[in-house]
Amino acid sequence: MRNLLIIAKREYLATVRTKAFIIGLIIAPVFMGGSIIGMALLQDKVDTTDRQIAIIDATGKIAEGIISDAESRNEKEVYDEEGNKKRPAYLFNAIESIPEDTSELRLELSDKVRDGELFGFLEIGPSILDAMPEDTEMEPSEELQFKASFYSKNPALDDLRGWIRGRLNDQIREIHLLDLGIDPANAESIFKWHGVDGMELLEENEDGEIQDAKKANEIASLATPGLMMLFMFMLVMMGSMPLLNSVMEEKNQFIAETLLSSITPFEFMFGKVLGGVAISLTGSAFYIAGTMIMLGNMGMMGYVPIHLIPWFLLYLVMAIMMLGSIMAAIGSACTDMKEGQNLTMPAMLPIMVPMFVMMPVIKEPLSGFATTMSLIPPFTPLLMMLRQSVPGGIPAWQPLVGMVGLTLFTIASIWVGSRIFRVAILLKGKTPSFPTLIKWAIKG
């Protein structure tokens, strides 16, 4: 045990004393949240160049209303109170002479968009005011008669298309109301959009009084579980991945041979794994304390699931011991980084698969899929933590059962890793294949 702790201490101090470790602690969250921060900072930094849009209105009834709505928008929303331009103006122009076949006209307008004369053009089908026939096979050209289409260089991500969609539907409703003899001005309440608030469940207090339900919070429902999982992913990578390079370096520099003259291969490997655990716990203490201080100053401590911190640390330790022992074993079998990378990808599946299924699990944490996935030991640390962080939680038996399975699997991983490590650490030459590694794990 003493030798094991000496190796763990050596591994820990060799990492935390470096400037790279300290810089990494600070930089890693910045990289993780960089896109979110960037979006927040740049949300008002838009191209204010005016948008010239042509309209092909085959109905002859809708273009005028869209143009009027655009003029009203330009007067109210393009400039701020100080007269500075903050948004582009939408300048629509209706094409008066429309041929029966608009193919050549669409091509001509497309060329103008490519040349920069137009930003885009809108085509409104002649039958858009009619209901599209159901259960009728139609050619694409026939379907266009019942639709509106917006053409531009990047229509899929264009805010203008969303604005047009809203105004187009408003104009169609007004035309239908007029046809029915109803003044659209008197029917505003008919089309008012009503949202549906998400509410938490009601509870009784100790006095038996019914407590009012609280409005569900999107941050608590999505951001909190997502961040808990991302932080665990980052800390697992921090504690386990460097073990591959560390073991491989000590093998190639013949340091391992010197150490193995006084300690057993298991003490050597597991001591390095414990060092990785200590490194990640140091990082987690830094991040947990920093998060609590930041949110406390912002008055948002309610978003910190303090009751889950012990579970977080327990899952973190198990995940690093599980993955770290495998990484150390792979490092012992490799002689250069390229070979290590080829063997690393399959070993990364326990922490990569949960990232792929994160959103379905957050949306349906009690589904059979989410429950089954979180009870599969390699995926338990990240997915069970994710499910426990979702408001409402999960049945109490599931984390306990998951922890039992995870513990057994972690012990098995350490056992397999130690057997491979014992054989491979002193071998030189060609890197063994996966079948060979499996053979070493079984036969030792």
N, C-alpha and C positions, 0 to 999 in steps of 0.2 A: 504493500500500500504506500509506503514511504517513497519508493522509486516512482510509482505511478504519479503521485502528487508533485514530485520534483519535475517530471516531464511536463505535467500540466502547467505548472508555474512557469517553466521555461518557455513553453509555447505561448502562454498568455502575455508575459512581459515582452517577449520578442515582437509581439504585434502592437500592443497598446502604447509602447514607448515610441513608436514611429510617428512622424508627422503625417504620413499618409493616412493612418488610422484616424487621427483627430480631424483631419480635413475631410475624410470620407464620412465621418459622423455628421458633419455639418452640411456637406454637399448632397448626400444621398436624398434627404427629404426634399431638397430644392429641385433635384432632377425629377423626383416623383410628382411633385405638385407644380412643376414648372409650366406645364401646359395650361393648368387651371389658372395659375397666376397670370400667365400671358394673356389668356382670353379675357380675364377681368380687366387687365390694364389696357387692352387694345379694343375693347368692345365698342368704344366710341370713335376709334380711329378708322374711319371708312373713307372710301373714294367718293369725293363730292362732285365728280364730273357729272354733268347732266346726262340723263338717259333719253335718247331719241328712239321712240318706238312707233312703228307703223302698225295700223290695224286693218285687217281684211275682215270686214263685217258683212257676211253674206245675208244676214237678216235685215240689215238696214235700220235696226232699232236699238242696238246696244252700245255702239261706239260712242255716240253722243253723251250718254250718261257716264261712261268711263272717263272720257275727256273732261267732263265737268267735275267729277270726283278728284281727278288728278290736279286740276287747277286749284281746287279747294285745299288739297293736301299741300301743294307747293306754297300756298300763301301762309299756312299755319305751321308747317313742320320743317321746312327747309332751313330757315334761319333762326338763331336763338335770339334772346331778348336784346343782346348787344349788337345784333346785326351780322354776326359771324355765321358763315355757312357751315352747317353741321351735317347735312344730308344732301344727296343728289336730287335735283328736280326731275320729275317724270313728265316728259313732253311727248304726248301722243298726237299722232296725225292719221286721220282716217283716209284710206284710199277710196276715191270716188268711183272710179271705173274698174269693176271687178269682172273678169271673164268667167265663163261657166266652168272652164277647166283652169284651176289656179296653179297648176304645176309649174308653168313657166314663170308666173309671177312670184311664186315661192322661191324659185331658183334665183331670180333677179334680186329679190330682197336678201337672200342668203349671201349673195356676192357683196351686197352693200354692207352687211354685217361684218364680213371678213375684211372689207376695206376700211372699216371704221366709220362709215357714213351713218350707220344705224347701230344702236345697241342690240336691238332685237325686233321681232315683229310678232304680232298676235293674229291668229286666224280663228274666226268664229264661224262654225258651220251653219249652213242655212236652216237646219232642222233642230238646232240646239234648244229651241223653245218647246219642242215636242218630246214626248217620252220615247226612248229608244225601244224598238220592238224586242220583246223577250223571246227566248227559244228560237231565234232566227239566226241562221248562219249568214254572216256578212263579210264582205271583203274589207280589208283595212281602209281602202279609199271610201267605202260606204259608211264605215263607222265614224270617219272624220266629219261626216255631215251632221252628226249629233253631238259633236264635241267642240271644245276650244283648245287650241294648241299654241304654245309659246315657244318660239325659236330664238336661240341666242348661242353664244359660244360656250356658256356653262350654265345651261338651264336647270340642272339638277340641284345646284346649291345657290340659286339666285333668289334673294329676298324679293325682288320685283315680281317674280312669278307668284309668290304667296299673296302679295298685295293685289295683283290682278285677279286672282281666284276669288278673293273676298268681294271685290267690287263687281265682278262679273255676276256672281250669284245674287248680289243685292239688286242688280239691274234686272235680272231674269225674274225675281220675285215681284218687283214693282210692275213689270209688264204683265205678269199673270194677274195681279190684283186689279190693274186697270181694265183688263179684259173682263173681269168679273164685276166691274162697276164699283170697286172699292178704292177709296182714296188711300194711297200708301202712307200719307202723313197720319192717318187715323189708325193705322195698323202696326205702329212701331212696336207695341207691347207683344204682338203676336210673334215677332221674330227676335225678341230679346233673349240673349243667351244666358242660361242659368247654370252655374257650376254645381258640383256635388262635393261637399266637404267630407274629407275622411276623418272619422271620429274614433277615438279609442273606446273600449268597452267601459260601461258604468260599473262602479264598485260601491260597496257599503263601508262606512268607517266603523270604528270600534263602538260607536253609540248606535249603530244600526241605521244611520242616516244615509240616504242615497247621495253619492257625490256626482256632481255634473261631469259629463265626459269631456275629456280634453281633445282639442283638435290635433290630429296626427301631424307629426313634424317630418318633413321630407329629409331633413339632415339626419335625424335619428334613424330614419327608415333605410336610408341608402348610404349616406356618407360615413356614418359611424361604423357599420359592419365592413364596408369596403376598405376603409382606412385601417381597421384592425387587421384585416387579412393582408393588406399590402405591407404593413409594417412587419408582420410576422414573416412574410415572404422575404423581405429585405434582410431581416435579422438572421433567418435560416441560411441565406446565401452568404452572409457575412461570416458566420461561424463554421460553415461546412466546406464551402468551395475552396478556401485557401489551403485546406488540408492536403488536397491533391498535389498542389505545387510544392508544399512544404516537405511532404514525404518523398516526392520524386527528387527534389533538390538534395536532400540528405542522403538519399540512396546513391545518386550520381557522384557526390563528393565524398563518398565512403565514410560519412559521419555515422550512418546507420550501423555499419560494421563495428565501429568503436563502441557505440552505445549498447549494442546487443551482447557485448562481452561482459556486461555487468547487470543487464536487465533482460526480462523475457520479451519476446515479440508482442505478447498481449499487453504488457505494461507499456511498451513503447507506443503501440497503436492507440490504446484506450487513454493513455495520458495525453496524447495530442488531441483526441476527441474532447476530453474534459477541458483542455485549454480552449478549444473552439466554443464550448458551452460558456465558459467564463467570459470570453470576448463578447458573445452575443448578449449575455446578461448585463454586461457593462453598457453596451449600446442601448439595450431596452430600458435600463435605469435612466440613461440620458434622455431618451425620447419621451418616456412616460412623465418624468419630472418636467421636461420642457413643455409638453402638451398641457399638463395640468396648470402650470404657471401661466401660460399664454391664455388658455380658455378661462382661467380664474379671473385674470385681469379684464377679460372681455365680458364677464358675467355669463359665461356659457358652460359652467362646470356641469350642468345637468346633462350635457351630451357625452360626458366621460363615464362609461360603464365600469365604475370602480369595482363592483362586485365580481367582474370578470377578469380582473388583473391576475389573481392567482391562477386561474385556468389558463390565461395567456402564457404566463411564465412556465407552467407545467407542460403545455403543448410545445412551447419553444424548446425546452430542454430535451423532450423526447424526440422532436423532429431533427434536432442537430445530432443527437446521439445516433439516430437511425441513419440519416443521410451522411453524416460525417464519417461513420465507420466504413461505409461503402466507398466514399471518396478517398479515404486513407488507403483502403485496399487497392483501389484502382491506381493510385499514385505509386504504390509499392510494385505494381506490375508493369509500369511504363518507364521508359527511359528518355522520352522527350515530350514536349507540349502537344505536338500534333497527334501523337498516339493517344495521349490523355484525353484530348478533345473528342476523338472518335468513340471512346468508351464512356464519356461523360454524359452524352445526351440521353441514353436509356436510363441512366441512374437519376436523371433530373425529373423523370416523369412524376414522382410523388409530389413535387411542388409545382410542376407545370400544369398538370391536368386540372387541379382545383381552380387555377386562374382562368381556364377556358370555360368552366361551368359556373363562374361566380354569379353572373346576373340571373340565370334561371333559379339558382339556389336562394338568392336574396328575395326574389319575387314569390317563390313557393317554398319556404323553409321547412314546411311540414309535409311536403309531398313525398311519395314513395321514392322517387328518384333522389331527392335531396337526402332523405334519411339513409337510404342504402349507400350512397356515395360516401357520406360522412362516417359510416360504420366500417368502411373498408380501411384497414389500418394505415396504409401509406398515405391516404388522403385525409385521415381523421384530423390531424393538427389544424390544417387551414380551414377545411370545410366545417368542422364542428364548431370552431371558434367563430366562423362567419355566421352560422345558424344561431348560436347563442347570443350574438350581438344584435340580431334583428329584434325590434320591439315585439313583446309578447313571449319571446323565448321559445323553448322547446321542452318536451317532457323531461323530467329530472333524470329518468333512468338512462336516457340516450347518451349523455356525456360520460356517465359511469361505465356503461357497457363499452363505449368507444375507447375509454381510457384503458380498460382491461385488455381489449384487443390490441391497442397501440403498444402497451407495455410488453405484451408477449411478442409482438412483431419486432419491436426495438431490440429485445433480447436476442431474437433470432438473427437480426441484422448484424448485431455486434459479434455474434458467434460465427456467422458466415464470413464477415469481414476479417475477423482475427485469423481464421483458417487460411484464407487467401493471403493475408499479410504475412503470415509465418512462412509460407512457401516462397512467395514472390520477392520479399524484401532483399534477399541476398543473391537473387538470380540476375544474370546479365544476358544481353543479347536481344533477340526478337521479342516484341510484346506479344503475350499470349492472346489467343482468341477467346471469345465468350464461352464456347464449349469447354475450353481448357480451364477457365476461371471457375466454371460450374463444377468441373471435375475436382479441382482443388478444394472447393467449398464442401464437397461431399466426402471426399476421401482424405483431405488434409495433406 
